[in-house]
Amino acid sequence: MAKAKQKSHSASKKRYKISGTGKVIRFQAYKKHKAEAKSGKRRRQLRGSVVASKPDEKIIKQLLPYL
């Protein structure tokens, strides 16, 4: 009998990507709402994606076993 596969965490699939070198890429927080209260400089700096921290990377890789 075949062993059951693990399910990937659906919310995490939408939020994280794995880079070519195996690092976890995430988008920055505090960008979506209340943009008028933030300066243009702050909004520009929140643009783009960053590498997730090592402790978070371990958790994310458990949530996404097949990425």
Secondary structure by P-SEA (a helix, b strand, c coil): cccbbbbccaaaaacccccccbbbbbbbcccccccccccaaaaaaacbbbbbcaaaaaaaaaacccc
